[in-house]
Amino acid sequence: MKKILNLIISFILSYINISRKVKLNSLFFFFGTILVFASSFGQENSISSPGNKNSGDLLALVIKKINTPSLFVANSNTIISDDQQRSITGIITDSQGEPLPGVNIIEKGTINGAVSDISGRFSINVASGNSILVFSFVGYTPQEITVGTQTSINITLEESAVGLDEVVVIGYGTQTKRLVSGSITSIDQKTFNTGVQRTAADMLQGKVAGLVITTSTGDVTSQQSMRLRGTASLTGSSEPFVVIDGVPGLSMNSVAAQDIESISVLKDASAAAIYGSRSASGVILITTKKGKSNQFTADYNGYLALDVVSNKPDVLTADEWREYVKANGMSWETFDQWDANTDWFGEILRTGITQNHDFSFSGGGATNNYRISVSFLSQEGVAKDNYQDRLNVRFSVNQKALNDRLSVSLIGSITQRDYQPNNSSNFILAYNMLPVYPVKYADGTWFDSTDYDQGNPLRNMTYNYDIRKRNLNYFNLKADLDITKHLSVGLNAYKQRQSTDRSRYYDSETQQGRTEGGVALRSFSNDDTQLIELTANYAIKLNNNDISVLAGYSYEDNYGQSSTAQNRSFVTNLFGANNLSAGENMQVGDVSSNADMNRLLSYFGRVNYSFKERYIVSAALRRDGSSKFGKNNKWGTFPSVSLAWRIIDEPFMQNIGILNDLKLRAGYGVSGNQDGLSPYQSLQLYGSSGTYYDNGAWHTAYSVNQNANPNLQWESTAMSNVGVDFSILGSRLGGTVEYYNKITSNLLYRYQVPVPPYLYSSMIANVGKMQNKGIEVSLTGDIIRTNDLRWTASINAAHNENKITRLSNEEFVTSAIKTGSVFVRGGSSNSTHIIEEGKQVGQFYGYLCTGIDASGLYIYDDMIDGVPGLTINDYTYIGKAQPKLTYGIDNSITYKDIELSFFWRGVYGNDLLNFSRLTYATTQWLPGANVLNEGLTNGLKTSPIYNSWYIEKGSFLRLENVNLAYTFHPDLLGINRVRVYFTGHNLLLLTKYVGVDPELSMNGLDPGIEGRNYYPKSRTYLFGINVSF
Amino acid sequence: MKKIIIYLTSVILLISVGCTEDVLNEEVYSTLPVDSYGNTEVEVNSLIAPIYTGLRSANNPITIAETCSDMAIAPTRKGGDWWDGGQYKDNRFGIWTAITNNTGSMYRTFMSRVAACNQILYMIENSPGITDKVPYLSQVRAARAFWYYELIDYYGNVPIVTDFTDLSKPVTKTRAEVYAFVMDELNDIKDVIRSDVSPSSYGKYTKGAVYTILAKMYLNALVWNPAGGAKWQECIDACNVVMGLDYSLTTIWNDNFAIFNENCPEHILTAINSPSARMGIISFTLHYLDYKALGTTRRGNNGIAAMPDYVRQFDLDDKRRGDDYSHKPGSFLIGPMIDPATGTTIITAHGRPLIHTIDITMIYGIDAEGWGQTEQEDGARCFKWPFENGVSHMQNDCAIFRLADIYLMKAECLVRLGQDNTEATSLVNEIRKRAFDDPAKLKTSVTLSDIYLERRLELAWESYTRQDQIRFGTFLDPIPGWRGAIDSHYLLFPIPQTSIDANPELIQNPGY
């Protein structure tokens, strides 16, 4: 053992002297070495282990070790005395009398343990009558029983409805729910959404109060946007920070939904601030499934889904066009020559087919375990050009050594994704193309139109492509070593590479390629991330005092490079994007490449203290240094503290029968957001700036490419949070109510600066302030709880209020920022939203229109400024894109082996801009371009102009999914369990919004707009089967 | 065991401390740190180049100088195209304000060019690699003087900034102060800057360009610096210097604007375009379907057209007008647009034949102020710079200054001074000779109004209409059928509100 430690130390010491660039590589080598040693020791150990006979022993320990932050160390020196040894057997049941398989039984203070079998039976040898057996199972209250003289122990485990002893994953560790003092929502397989699941976001949508996940398009390759407790940035995204198996800063896309065991959402700063300068928008911790020792399982899960277009724009049909045009004496002869009757949206949309297959198998020996999974998803969007194929292979291996004091694990994942995002400009063409235009002429050649915003969208989709081939692979090596009973250290080394190869071709005959005679593009990008983390944990229990201390260091290095080449004017379309040199018109800027980097260096620590598990304190501190910060602000400090009081455990509460649990929590913390900062923004640099002509030749010009700001730093969010967790009526009804107040300062925004002296008219700076405050409620109740029938309902609701409180300081001044531009003909230099002190992000701003008058003109309120006549001073506040309330209602009913669940998701109290209606609900474009049916009846006779007439109520309630499943246990071919299920997704939408769908992008500073290139969503019908061996 | 703890603790500390501050410095790969580039002649040339690439935005005033004068209009088309917040209505009706988009963005463009010049001057002054700094400095100062000349013309009272390192908010100077500053700058460099007229000086700031700016400053001195009095003779002197250099009028007028017009002998200062750095007028002016008739592949956005009365001043025999049917390049594209595939007139999406009329009629949705929408096809389009067949870009170089302008400036000053009319007449006739086949169209004598008209015929779309109208006192006059007389404060454009918001030290021009 000493030999190994010496080796480790010399290795680490030598690593320190190596230059930084090779450090990470050497660390991987170092870990590899440890892994080899560890596995050989593991084998040794497994031979000599006294508990070897009982396969369940180490399983229990492994699970315990994974779950316990303080790395509880079993005393391996315990000697089992033979003379008093006895065998105990028994049956474990739940409160309904059903047998409970998989319960862990441990002889307290030893590594001796067992697991109950499928019929709830167990058998364990104990040392003496003084031995205490601990029975534990996730979701049930653990019990301790002193053996005494018994040889048979039958016990009933009570379900803990609020799961107080469930282990919750927190930043850099785990905690039992009982001791959690921050605002954390944890959900797992029991509550995940069903249906087509691409990423964790699909599983979470609508499930967590305050976490708003928006699906703003039907594009199957796009990611949903996520907002936790409101928008808190003007420049960067307000997406939560994602941590997968302890690795910070990953993308949701990097793990297949099927591999996810549980998800913790850290909502307040006291829980999230341990992740420092990137955690201001909350943190989502994803834990993946792992293998279990001595328990081989294999699973297959497959499904087939049909996606049907749920709604599409109501444009004129050919007959409606003909009727209107002729009735109004318009010229039609040139347009209507082909006797066609085309539904252009129908032509470019389809029923999409999705199939998904997951295989996984897992198992292990006494000192190791593994899990390997393969997941294949093939998905077609309802737009004909939209698809993705994704293959994900993931493995995790865990090996213990040194009498279980060393645990080394390796997780690897490879994702190959081939996909084509929808080219949404085809939807614009579909709006504009006349229904009397054919898709093809009678002779089979393509029809096309070159008029404004016109062209054959099906021809585009048939001949043009934009395919991305993306590889994402990563490997994470972890080692945890228990140095003493109380002290453990951990090392974590991570390496990731993501590369994307993009091929795009616009055929010279199509609308998209004809101006340039065919355009081919290839681009390649490669992004590397490397991470090292060192942690040390110290945990001790002194009488009623539990103390644990965490200290850590983290170093992250990101490097990205990309290149792009394109060429134009191809004699033939045969090459597509595969022979760029065949093009005849390569222009300056058609070839480019670049590279960038950023690094993050962090120190962090946390102290958890609890007295009698009744008074709980947690305090954390993180210090982050980022290369992206300006030289005057390289380091940020992020403190947090939280308190919890388990009132229910107070003596004076013991006689209040109705209450089963009551906990009060309060927390305060400061966290950061640096998402709005790109690398190099604080520096003054020369970048290439086009070409210049000198004496017959062209050369590259360079110019300073930005206004440098050496003071740049993170956005800083201070959040206070108060919450109550309770459970009543025999734990049949439980819930959480929380209030938070979140103040973000140093908001990054591009401010207007005078030119000269500055070179450019805007400059990114930390100036503004924004507030989000709100209330979240979640309740779960068992409506029916009988042996055969069980009905559980849960509801979550969140109210958030967003307000910009400051936009100026001494140096940078702005009164209001007008923003948002969605293109309507003649509408450039219009803005749709305003960013202003005292208003929310998403404040619509424009003329107040009260209707349309008899002559077809808008009726405006022109007295907003107190003076008759419509001027820009009559702009006013005409709607708010952010909802007053978001909510989800979940029902799950099980009757024997049948499960039925249905889940509603809704948004209330927001306004949307129906921009498609603004653009096309008019007769202005007739006869040469198509319009919405509404245009024939709304009486408008002037050019469409943005005003409040197009702002609509956005409230909706969606039947997100309905799931019916049946489980049975065929005694056949080693099959343990078969589950078949039907899922319907987006079956019903209740809304007064007249556009295609009221769930719209909430990103950026101009949220809540349905653009005219909106990609309609689908309704999904899914059949799946799940087989376990 | 204790030993191990000590070992490990020290290891963790060492790793932590081992890589601290230096890893937080950014490494650049595809950009250049300002302090490590610009030491050789080649490098310095690439850093000076933005003063030339920036010249391309000298084209931008086309939409302002012409749409705010009586030369051009961007009418709102049926359906709303080119409404764009009402900026072109503001231009046409003479009601622009501090929030009118296009007059404001032109100010921001000019000022950003000044800022870029200051940064380049700072770089040259501090570059150890440049021993003889004068040729470099004089080019950049000429460029800065050019942008200030534009600023005096359009905005008058603007801040004078020369020090790149001074980040304080600059204050507004009077038009007279700015005038004096530009004169000082020009006088400093006029005889040290390169004077050659050669392929290597094509598109560069040279003695010819500096003297042309000087001539413009003198020509407009009564407007821009009335206290200094008229400078007609000084203008003639400056013109004479330019005429003494190796420039010459092209025999064929169109050669000035041709697709391949590099080294055109008439160009004094030129914005040089290429297939990548293109001229933008094509997409502003052409109808969506004009491309079919003209053979280019770029579809226009149907914007800017010539004012009917401006087109009608042209003699039908004037080659500079362009004719109605053959679509030979002249100043205007007029008449029916024929689809070569069918031989018939193209039909627009509004079901109308695509015939570019000279008349422009607002017929739909007339608002309280009388602005409305016109048919898509109304109006003569800009056809001065021909479009290339089969491609979508325009690589025609665009003259900022050309010799014909110098001829007319000199002629104007001669007449204003009441000097010998023969020379003035012969200068004007040199210009007219190219425009007419018939010698009877030449002048026997010229008046001021002859020269005013000749400038309008020769320089349509070349962004001089506003400057000339102000100098000849016609800018505020009514434009029959479009607007009445306007107040004299419109002689200057307003400082855009966004710039005042960013710098409260700025003073808005009077009347806004």
Contacts between the chains, C-beta under 8 A, distances in Angstrom:
chain1	res1	chain2	res2	distance
A	5	B	4	5.6
A	5	B	7	7.2
A	9	B	7	4.9
A	9	B	8	7.6
A	9	B	11	6.4
A	12	B	11	4.7
A	12	B	14	7.9
A	12	B	15	7.2
A	13	B	11	6.9
A	13	B	14	7.4
A	15	B	15	7.6
A	16	B	11	8.0
A	16	B	14	5.2
A	16	B	15	6.1
A	16	B	18	4.8
A	20	B	19	5.7
A	20	B	23	6.4
A	23	B	19	7.5
A	330	B	351	5.7
A	331	B	347	7.5
A	331	B	351	3.2
A	331	B	352	7.2
A	332	B	351	7.2
A	334	B	347	4.3
A	334	B	351	6.8
A	335	B	351	7.3
A	450	B	288	7.7
A	450	B	289	6.9
A	450	B	291	8.0
A	450	B	292	7.3
A	450	B	299	6.8
A	451	B	288	5.9
A	451	B	289	6.6
A	451	B	348	7.7
A	451	B	349	4.6
A	452	B	288	4.5
A	452	B	299	7.9
A	452	B	302	7.9
A	452	B	349	6.4
A	454	B	349	7.7
A	483	B	1	7.0
A	483	B	4	6.0
A	483	B	5	5.6
A	483	B	8	6.9
A	484	B	1	6.5
A	484	B	5	7.4
A	487	B	5	6.8
A	489	B	8	5.8
A	489	B	12	7.5
A	514	B	297	7.0
A	515	B	297	5.0
A	515	B	298	6.4
A	515	B	299	7.0
A	515	B	392	4.8
A	516	B	297	7.4
A	516	B	392	6.2
A	517	B	297	7.2
A	532	B	15	7.7
A	534	B	12	5.1
A	534	B	15	6.6
A	534	B	16	7.6
A	536	B	9	7.9
A	536	B	12	6.9
A	553	B	12	6.5
A	553	B	15	6.9
A	553	B	16	4.6
A	555	B	19	6.6
A	555	B	23	7.4
A	557	B	23	7.7
A	561	B	29	7.6
A	585	B	275	7.1
A	585	B	391	7.4
A	587	B	275	5.5
A	587	B	276	4.1
A	588	B	274	7.1
A	588	B	276	3.7
A	588	B	277	7.2
A	589	B	276	6.0
A	593	B	30	6.9
A	594	B	29	6.9
A	594	B	30	3.6
A	595	B	29	3.7
A	595	B	30	5.5
A	596	B	29	6.6
A	596	B	30	7.5
A	597	B	26	6.9
A	597	B	27	5.6
A	597	B	29	7.5
A	598	B	26	7.3
A	599	B	23	5.1
A	599	B	24	6.3
A	601	B	19	7.3
A	601	B	20	6.6
A	601	B	23	6.1
A	601	B	24	6.3
A	603	B	16	6.8
A	625	B	20	7.6
A	625	B	21	7.9
A	625	B	24	5.0
A	626	B	24	6.9
A	627	B	23	7.2
A	627	B	24	4.9
A	627	B	25	6.7
A	627	B	26	4.9
A	628	B	26	7.6
A	629	B	24	7.7
A	634	B	21	7.5
A	634	B	24	5.3
A	679	B	26	6.2
A	680	B	26	5.8
A	680	B	28	6.4
A	680	B	31	6.7
A	683	B	26	6.5
A	683	B	28	7.5
A	683	B	33	7.2
A	684	B	33	7.9
A	684	B	34	4.9
A	685	B	28	6.3
A	685	B	31	4.1
A	685	B	32	6.2
A	685	B	33	6.2
A	685	B	34	6.6
A	686	B	31	6.3
A	686	B	32	4.1
A	686	B	33	7.7
A	686	B	34	6.1
A	686	B	37	5.6
A	686	B	38	7.9
A	686	B	47	7.1
A	687	B	30	7.9
A	687	B	31	4.8
A	687	B	32	7.6
A	689	B	49	7.9
A	689	B	50	6.0
A	689	B	53	6.6
A	690	B	53	5.0
A	690	B	276	7.7
A	690	B	277	6.0
A	691	B	53	7.5
A	691	B	274	7.0
A	691	B	276	6.8
A	691	B	277	6.7
A	692	B	46	7.9
A	692	B	49	3.8
A	692	B	50	8.0
A	692	B	52	5.0
A	692	B	53	5.4
A	692	B	272	7.7
A	693	B	52	7.4
A	693	B	202	7.7
A	693	B	203	5.6
A	693	B	272	4.2
A	693	B	274	7.3
A	694	B	45	7.1
A	694	B	49	8.0
A	694	B	200	7.4
A	695	B	199	5.5
A	695	B	200	4.0
A	695	B	202	7.4
A	696	B	199	6.0
A	696	B	262	7.8
A	698	B	274	6.5
A	699	B	45	7.3
A	699	B	46	6.4
A	699	B	49	7.0
A	700	B	46	6.1
A	701	B	46	5.7
A	701	B	47	7.8
A	701	B	49	3.4
A	701	B	50	5.6
A	701	B	52	7.8
A	701	B	53	5.4
A	702	B	32	6.8
A	702	B	37	7.2
A	702	B	46	4.9
A	702	B	47	5.5
A	702	B	49	7.4
A	702	B	50	7.9
A	703	B	47	7.3
A	703	B	49	8.0
A	703	B	50	4.4
A	703	B	116	6.6
A	703	B	119	7.9
A	704	B	34	6.6
A	704	B	119	5.7
A	705	B	31	6.6
A	751	B	502	7.7
A	752	B	498	5.9
A	752	B	499	7.9
A	752	B	501	6.1
A	752	B	502	3.8
A	753	B	502	5.5
A	753	B	503	7.9
A	754	B	169	5.5
A	754	B	170	6.6
A	754	B	499	6.9
A	754	B	502	5.1
A	754	B	503	3.6
A	754	B	505	7.9
A	754	B	506	7.7
A	755	B	108	6.7
A	755	B	111	4.8
A	755	B	112	5.0
A	755	B	114	8.0
A	755	B	115	5.0
A	755	B	499	7.8
A	756	B	111	6.4
A	756	B	114	5.6
A	756	B	115	3.6
A	756	B	118	5.8
A	756	B	159	7.7
A	756	B	161	4.0
A	756	B	164	7.7
A	756	B	170	6.7
A	757	B	115	6.8
A	757	B	118	7.6
A	757	B	161	5.9
A	757	B	163	7.6
A	757	B	164	7.0
A	757	B	166	5.9
A	757	B	167	5.0
A	757	B	168	7.2
A	757	B	169	7.9
A	757	B	170	6.6
A	758	B	115	6.5
A	758	B	167	7.3
A	759	B	112	6.9
A	759	B	115	4.8
A	759	B	116	6.2
A	759	B	119	5.9
A	760	B	112	6.9
A	761	B	108	5.7
A	761	B	112	6.8
A	761	B	498	7.8
A	761	B	499	8.0
A	761	B	502	7.2
A	813	B	501	7.0
A	813	B	502	7.6
A	813	B	504	7.4
A	814	B	501	6.4
A	815	B	501	6.8
A	824	B	80	7.2
A	825	B	79	5.8
A	825	B	80	5.2
A	825	B	81	4.7
A	826	B	76	6.3
A	826	B	77	7.5
A	826	B	79	7.3
A	826	B	80	3.5
A	826	B	81	4.7
A	826	B	82	5.6
A	826	B	83	3.5
A	826	B	84	5.9
A	827	B	80	7.2
A	827	B	83	7.1
A	827	B	84	7.2
A	827	B	85	8.0
A	828	B	84	4.9
A	828	B	85	7.3
A	829	B	84	5.3
A	829	B	85	3.9
A	829	B	87	6.6
A	829	B	101	4.4
A	830	B	84	7.9
A	830	B	85	5.8
A	857	B	365	7.3
A	869	B	368	7.4
A	872	B	99	6.3
A	922	B	79	7.9
A	924	B	78	6.8
A	924	B	79	4.2
A	924	B	80	7.0
A	925	B	79	6.0
A	925	B	349	7.0
A	927	B	349	7.8
A	927	B	350	7.4
A	927	B	351	5.1
A	928	B	348	6.6
A	928	B	349	2.5
A	928	B	350	5.7
A	928	B	351	6.2
A	929	B	349	5.5
A	941	B	365	7.2
A	942	B	364	7.7
A	942	B	365	4.2
A	943	B	76	7.2
A	943	B	78	7.9
A	943	B	79	5.8
A	943	B	80	2.9
A	943	B	83	6.2
A	943	B	365	6.3
A	943	B	373	6.6
A	944	B	80	6.4
A	945	B	80	7.3
A	945	B	83	7.5
